[in-house]
């Protein structure tokens, strides 16, 4: 089955559509590179994202997970904290009862005569180590920038547990921010050229690497809309978040396939709106036709978005000691037409095992019962699709039933089933 991974990845990363960026922002992905996306398609995708800051969120995740930030924080940053650049500076201060530094007898005598300096105290010029240097200010800015970005990503992630790369970076950066030397520095409001130049001139390679990373982050935070947009496009044109497991990759392939078939074979055209896989999300893609609006949900209960009722939560609510939230089909399609609603569930299972396919069909029966309020009596069939990688074909003389099983490599059959269910 793993031999199909390259085929699924190739389809997901097709350069003519941006569907690779519908991958989860959670813990089950890894930073990856692929052939460059068509910049016009990518720009259109980012402009259609529903959330005001979703393009920034996506760029942050791709940059932090695929970039060298973890290696820097685990090695270079720790070494740098032990050898932070510093300089000695002199300052006048009151010391005592013991003398230290270079006593300022003139100020001491005058102050004693004026009665403002008690006996046993002296004005003295003392030497202090100062870390307020441009290269350290750059490091302070970078550490704070990474902490803020990762906390925001963690808060909005769809995963119950943050990505392990983000956890590692955050831990090291929080330790660095609390370091007894670095913590003396206030966080600079922005990265300036003096800070970058000083770090790049340093003899220590750690400072030079910090300068490169800070510049990369600053480009994504640029006050110029055009510069920020260009940096985001260049990053997301080749970088993406690839699911680690074959199961998750097949789910993303199936989502991409369904969206593409809706756009192409069913004639909906490109989606009018996209959504990222984040916490509290709505639809992943939305289409508009002459008859109404179609929404595609991914790993999400359709109940909240449709205002319908499910049977499962009704049973749970009727009993003490029973708890549970609404079930979440892999893919749900909700088409609000002028003549009524069409609803279809697509469950995805990466298996070639006949017994597991049979068990999965039975699981889909549970969805049909649970969400039965979504289907009026005259709703066409199929009402649900079980999508598996390969090896399944409907008998030619058999009509669509409530549930149909389709191979992920049979695009024509998937298009026919979708057309029958919603058109």
C-alpha positions as CSV (number, residue, x, y, z in Angstrom):
1,X,0.0,0.0,0.0
2,X,2.9,2.4,0.7
3,X,3.8,2.2,-3.0
4,X,0.8,4.4,-3.6
5,X,2.3,7.2,-1.5
6,X,4.3,8.7,-4.4
7,X,1.2,8.7,-6.6
8,X,-1.0,10.4,-3.9
9,X,1.8,13.0,-3.2
10,X,2.1,13.8,-6.9
11,X,-1.6,14.4,-7.3
12,X,-1.8,16.5,-4.1
13,X,1.2,18.6,-5.2
14,X,0.1,19.3,-8.8
15,X,1.3,22.7,-9.7
16,X,-2.0,23.9,-11.2
17,X,-3.9,23.9,-7.9
18,X,-3.1,24.8,-4.3
19,X,-4.8,21.9,-2.6
20,X,-1.6,20.8,-0.9
21,X,-2.2,23.6,1.6
22,X,-5.4,22.0,2.9
23,X,-3.2,19.7,5.0
24,X,-3.6,19.9,8.8
25,X,-1.7,22.5,10.8
26,X,-1.5,19.9,13.6
27,X,1.1,17.5,14.9
28,X,0.9,14.8,12.2
29,X,2.8,16.7,9.4
30,X,6.3,17.4,8.4
31,X,7.9,20.2,6.4
32,X,8.4,19.2,2.8
33,X,9.4,20.7,-0.6
34,X,7.7,20.0,-3.9
35,X,7.5,21.4,-7.4
36,X,6.6,25.1,-7.4
37,X,3.0,26.0,-7.5
38,X,1.6,28.3,-10.1
39,X,1.9,31.7,-8.4
40,X,-1.4,32.9,-9.8
41,X,-3.2,29.9,-8.3
42,X,-1.4,30.3,-5.0
43,X,-2.2,34.0,-4.8
44,X,-5.9,33.3,-5.5
45,X,-5.9,30.6,-2.8
46,X,-4.4,32.9,-0.2
47,X,-6.8,35.7,-1.1
48,X,-9.8,33.3,-0.7
49,X,-8.8,32.1,2.8
50,X,-11.7,32.9,5.2
51,X,-9.6,34.0,8.2
52,X,-8.1,37.5,8.2
53,X,-4.7,36.2,9.3
54,X,-4.9,32.6,7.9
55,X,-2.3,33.2,5.3
56,X,0.1,34.4,8.0
57,X,-0.7,31.3,10.1
58,X,0.0,29.0,7.2
59,X,3.2,30.7,6.3
60,X,4.4,30.6,10.0
61,X,3.7,26.8,10.2
62,X,5.5,26.0,7.0
63,X,8.4,28.2,7.8
64,X,8.9,27.0,11.4
65,X,8.4,23.3,10.7
66,X,10.5,23.1,7.6
67,X,13.1,25.7,8.4
68,X,16.4,25.3,10.5
69,X,14.8,26.9,13.6
70,X,14.8,23.7,15.6
71,X,18.5,23.0,14.8
72,X,19.4,26.6,15.7
73,X,17.5,26.5,19.0
74,X,18.8,23.1,20.1
75,X,22.5,23.8,19.4
76,X,23.5,27.2,18.2
77,X,21.3,29.2,20.6
78,X,22.5,27.3,23.7
79,X,26.2,27.8,22.8
80,X,25.6,31.5,22.1
81,X,24.0,32.2,25.5
82,X,27.3,31.1,27.1
83,X,29.4,33.5,25.1
84,X,27.1,36.5,24.5
85,X,29.0,39.5,23.1
86,X,29.6,42.2,25.6
87,X,31.6,45.3,26.4
88,X,32.9,46.9,29.5
89,X,31.4,50.3,30.4
90,X,32.2,52.6,33.2
91,X,29.5,54.3,35.4
92,X,29.6,56.5,38.5
93,X,27.8,55.0,41.5
94,X,27.8,55.1,45.2
95,X,29.7,52.2,46.8
96,X,30.6,51.3,50.4
97,X,31.4,50.6,53.1
98,X,34.3,49.0,51.1
99,X,35.9,50.7,48.3
100,X,35.9,49.3,44.8
101,X,36.5,50.8,41.3
102,X,38.2,54.1,40.9
103,X,37.0,56.5,43.8
104,X,35.8,59.9,42.8
105,X,37.1,61.9,45.7
106,X,36.0,65.2,44.4
107,X,32.3,64.2,44.2
108,X,32.7,62.3,47.5
109,X,34.0,65.3,49.4
110,X,31.5,67.7,48.0
111,X,28.6,65.4,48.7
112,X,29.8,64.7,52.3
113,X,30.1,68.5,53.0
114,X,26.6,69.0,51.6
115,X,25.3,66.2,53.9
116,X,23.9,64.1,51.1
117,X,26.4,61.3,51.4
118,X,26.8,59.4,54.7
119,X,30.1,58.3,56.2
120,X,31.3,55.0,54.8
121,X,29.9,55.7,51.3
122,X,31.9,56.9,48.3
123,X,31.4,57.9,44.7
124,X,33.4,55.6,42.5
125,X,33.7,54.9,38.8
126,X,33.1,51.1,38.4
127,X,33.3,48.8,35.4
128,X,30.3,46.8,34.3
129,X,29.7,44.3,31.6
130,X,27.1,45.5,29.1
131,X,25.2,43.2,26.8
132,X,23.3,46.0,25.1
133,X,24.9,45.4,21.7
134,X,23.1,45.3,18.3
135,X,23.8,41.6,17.7
136,X,22.3,40.7,21.1
137,X,19.3,42.9,20.4
138,X,18.8,40.9,17.2
139,X,18.9,37.6,19.2
140,X,16.4,39.0,21.7
141,X,14.1,40.0,18.9
142,X,14.4,36.6,17.2
143,X,13.7,34.7,20.4
144,X,10.6,36.7,21.3
145,X,9.3,36.5,17.7
146,X,9.6,32.7,17.7
147,X,7.9,32.4,21.1
148,X,4.9,34.6,20.1
149,X,4.5,32.8,16.7
150,X,4.6,29.3,18.2
151,X,2.1,30.2,21.0
152,X,-0.3,31.5,18.4
153,X,0.1,28.4,16.2
154,X,-0.4,26.1,19.2
155,X,-3.5,27.9,20.2
156,X,-5.1,27.7,16.7
157,X,-3.8,24.2,15.8
158,X,-6.5,21.6,15.0
159,X,-4.4,19.0,16.9
160,X,-4.8,18.2,20.5
161,X,-1.0,18.1,20.9
162,X,1.3,20.7,19.3
163,X,3.8,19.8,16.7
164,X,6.9,18.3,18.3
165,X,9.2,20.7,16.3
166,X,7.3,23.7,17.7
167,X,7.4,22.3,21.2
168,X,11.2,21.9,21.0
169,X,11.7,25.4,19.6
170,X,9.4,27.0,22.2
171,X,11.1,25.3,25.1
172,X,14.6,26.4,24.1
173,X,13.4,30.0,23.3
174,X,11.6,30.3,26.6
175,X,14.8,29.2,28.4
176,X,16.8,31.7,26.4
177,X,14.4,34.5,27.2
178,X,14.9,33.8,30.9
179,X,18.7,33.6,30.7
180,X,20.3,35.9,33.2
181,X,22.2,37.8,30.5
182,X,19.7,37.9,27.7
183,X,16.8,38.7,29.9
184,X,18.5,42.0,30.8
185,X,17.7,43.3,27.3
186,X,14.3,44.8,26.4
187,X,12.6,43.3,23.4
188,X,13.2,45.6,20.4
189,X,10.0,46.7,18.7
190,X,11.4,45.8,15.3
191,X,14.4,44.4,13.5
192,X,16.7,47.2,12.2
193,X,19.6,47.1,9.7
194,X,22.2,47.9,12.4
195,X,21.2,44.8,14.3
196,X,21.5,42.6,11.2
197,X,24.8,44.1,10.1
198,X,26.4,43.6,13.5
199,X,25.3,40.0,13.7
200,X,26.5,39.3,10.2
201,X,29.9,40.8,11.0
202,X,30.4,38.7,14.1
203,X,33.2,36.2,14.2
204,X,30.8,33.7,15.7
205,X,28.8,31.6,13.2
206,X,25.9,31.4,15.6
207,X,25.3,35.2,15.3
208,X,25.4,35.0,11.5
209,X,22.9,32.2,11.5
210,X,20.6,34.1,13.9
211,X,20.8,37.1,11.5
212,X,19.6,34.9,8.6
213,X,16.7,33.5,10.6
214,X,15.8,36.9,11.9
215,X,15.7,38.3,8.3
216,X,13.5,35.4,7.2
217,X,11.0,36.0,10.0
218,X,11.1,39.8,9.4
219,X,10.2,39.3,5.8
220,X,7.0,37.5,6.9
221,X,6.3,40.4,9.3
222,X,7.2,43.3,7.0
223,X,5.3,46.5,7.4
224,X,5.1,46.6,3.6
225,X,2.1,44.7,2.3
226,X,3.8,43.9,-1.0
227,X,7.0,42.7,0.7
228,X,5.1,40.5,3.1
229,X,2.9,39.1,0.3
230,X,6.0,38.3,-1.8
231,X,7.8,36.5,1.1
232,X,4.7,34.4,1.7
233,X,4.3,33.5,-1.9
234,X,7.9,32.5,-2.3
235,X,7.7,30.3,0.9
236,X,4.4,28.6,0.1
237,X,5.2,28.1,-3.6
238,X,7.6,25.2,-2.9
239,X,7.1,24.5,0.9
240,X,4.1,22.6,2.3
241,X,3.1,20.4,5.2
242,X,3.2,16.7,4.2
243,X,1.2,14.2,6.4
244,X,3.6,11.8,8.0
245,X,1.5,8.7,8.0
246,X,0.1,7.0,4.8
247,X,-3.4,7.0,6.3
248,X,-3.3,10.8,6.7
249,X,-1.8,11.3,3.3
250,X,-4.6,9.2,1.7
251,X,-7.1,11.4,3.6
252,X,-5.5,14.5,2.1
253,X,-5.4,12.9,-1.3
254,X,-9.1,12.0,-1.0
255,X,-10.0,15.6,0.1
256,X,-8.0,17.0,-2.8
257,X,-9.6,14.6,-5.2
258,X,-13.2,15.4,-4.1
259,X,-12.6,19.2,-4.3
260,X,-11.0,18.8,-7.7
261,X,-13.8,16.6,-9.1
262,X,-16.4,19.1,-7.8
263,X,-14.5,21.9,-9.6
264,X,-13.8,20.1,-12.8
265,X,-16.2,17.2,-13.7
266,X,-19.2,18.6,-11.8
267,X,-18.6,22.1,-13.3
268,X,-18.6,24.2,-10.1
269,X,-15.3,25.9,-11.1
270,X,-12.7,27.0,-8.6
271,X,-13.9,27.4,-5.0
272,X,-15.0,30.9,-4.0
273,X,-13.6,30.4,-0.5
274,X,-11.1,28.2,1.4
275,X,-10.5,27.4,5.1
276,X,-7.5,26.0,6.9
277,X,-7.6,22.9,9.1
278,X,-7.5,24.8,12.4
279,X,-9.4,24.7,15.6
280,X,-12.9,26.1,15.4
281,X,-12.9,26.0,11.6
282,X,-15.8,26.0,9.2
283,X,-15.7,24.6,5.7
284,X,-12.5,23.7,3.9
285,X,-13.8,24.8,0.5
286,X,-17.0,26.5,-0.6
287,X,-18.4,26.7,-4.2
288,X,-21.2,28.8,-5.7
289,X,-23.5,27.8,-8.5
290,X,-26.7,29.1,-10.0
291,X,-28.6,26.8,-7.7
292,X,-26.9,27.6,-4.4
293,X,-23.8,27.2,-2.3
294,X,-21.9,24.0,-1.7
295,X,-19.5,23.5,1.3
296,X,-16.9,20.8,1.9
297,X,-16.1,20.0,5.5
298,X,-13.1,17.9,6.6
299,X,-12.9,15.9,9.8
300,X,-15.7,17.9,11.3
301,X,-19.3,17.3,12.5
302,X,-21.8,18.8,10.0
303,X,-24.3,19.5,12.8
304,X,-23.0,22.9,13.9
305,X,-22.9,24.3,10.4
306,X,-26.3,22.9,9.3
307,X,-28.4,23.4,12.3
308,X,-29.6,19.8,12.2
309,X,-29.8,17.2,15.0
310,X,-27.9,14.0,15.4
311,X,-29.2,10.9,17.2
312,X,-25.9,10.0,18.9
313,X,-25.8,13.1,21.2
314,X,-29.5,12.7,22.0
315,X,-28.9,9.2,23.4
316,X,-25.8,10.5,25.3
317,X,-27.7,13.4,26.8
318,X,-30.5,11.1,28.0
319,X,-28.2,9.1,30.3
320,X,-26.1,9.9,33.3
321,X,-22.5,8.7,33.1
322,X,-22.5,8.7,29.3
323,X,-20.5,11.4,27.5
324,X,-19.5,12.1,23.9
325,X,-19.4,14.8,21.2
326,X,-20.9,14.7,17.8
327,X,-19.3,12.2,15.4
328,X,-17.0,13.6,12.6
329,X,-17.1,12.0,9.2
330,X,-13.9,12.4,7.2
331,X,-15.5,14.5,4.5
332,X,-19.0,16.0,4.4
333,X,-20.6,17.8,1.5
334,X,-23.5,20.2,2.1
335,X,-25.2,21.7,-0.9
336,X,-27.9,24.3,-0.1
337,X,-29.9,24.5,-3.3
338,X,-32.9,26.6,-4.1
339,X,-35.0,23.4,-4.1
340,X,-33.6,21.9,-0.9
341,X,-30.5,20.6,0.7
342,X,-28.3,17.8,-0.6
343,X,-26.0,16.1,1.9
344,X,-23.3,13.5,1.3
345,X,-20.7,11.8,3.6
346,X,-17.4,10.6,2.3
347,X,-15.6,8.2,4.6
348,X,-12.0,7.5,3.8
349,X,-10.2,4.2,4.7
350,X,-6.7,3.3,3.5
351,X,-7.1,-0.5,3.3
352,X,-7.2,-3.3,0.8
353,X,-8.3,-5.9,3.4
354,X,-11.8,-7.2,2.5
355,X,-12.8,-7.7,6.1
356,X,-11.8,-4.1,7.0
357,X,-13.7,-2.8,4.0
358,X,-16.8,-4.7,5.2
359,X,-16.4,-3.3,8.8
360,X,-16.0,0.2,7.3
361,X,-19.3,-0.2,5.4
362,X,-21.0,-1.0,8.7
363,X,-19.4,2.1,10.3
364,X,-20.9,4.2,7.5
365,X,-24.3,2.7,8.3
366,X,-23.9,4.3,11.7
367,X,-23.5,7.7,10.1
368,X,-26.6,7.2,8.0
369,X,-28.6,6.5,11.1
370,X,-26.9,9.2,13.2
371,X,-27.4,12.0,10.7
372,X,-30.7,10.7,9.2
373,X,-32.4,14.1,9.7
374,X,-30.1,15.5,7.0
375,X,-31.7,13.3,4.3
376,X,-35.3,13.8,3.3
377,X,-37.1,10.8,1.9
378,X,-36.7,12.0,-1.7
379,X,-33.0,12.5,-1.3
380,X,-31.1,10.8,-4.2
381,X,-28.6,8.0,-3.6
382,X,-25.8,7.5,-2.7
383,X,-26.0,9.3,0.6
384,X,-22.6,8.2,1.6
385,X,-19.4,7.0,-0.1
386,X,-16.6,4.8,1.3
387,X,-13.4,5.7,-0.5
388,X,-10.6,3.2,-0.5
389,X,-7.3,3.2,-2.4
390,X,-8.0,0.5,-5.0
391,X,-9.5,-2.8,-5.9
392,X,-13.3,-2.0,-5.7
393,X,-15.7,-1.7,-8.6
394,X,-19.5,-1.4,-8.5
395,X,-21.3,-4.0,-10.6
396,X,-22.5,-2.5,-13.9
397,X,-26.1,-3.6,-13.4
398,X,-26.4,-2.2,-9.9
399,X,-27.8,1.2,-9.1
400,X,-26.4,3.5,-6.5
401,X,-27.6,2.5,-3.0
402,X,-27.4,4.5,0.2
403,X,-23.7,3.6,0.4
404,X,-21.3,3.0,-2.4
405,X,-17.7,1.9,-2.2
406,X,-15.3,3.6,-4.7
407,X,-11.6,3.2,-5.4
408,X,-9.5,6.4,-5.1
409,X,-8.0,5.7,-8.4
410,X,-11.4,5.6,-10.2
411,X,-12.0,9.3,-10.7
412,X,-14.8,8.7,-13.3
413,X,-16.8,6.6,-10.8
414,X,-16.3,9.2,-8.0
415,X,-17.6,11.9,-10.3
416,X,-20.6,9.9,-11.3
417,X,-21.4,9.1,-7.6
418,X,-21.1,12.8,-6.6
419,X,-23.2,13.9,-9.5
420,X,-25.9,11.4,-8.6
421,X,-25.9,12.5,-4.9
422,X,-25.9,16.3,-5.2
423,X,-27.1,17.2,-8.8
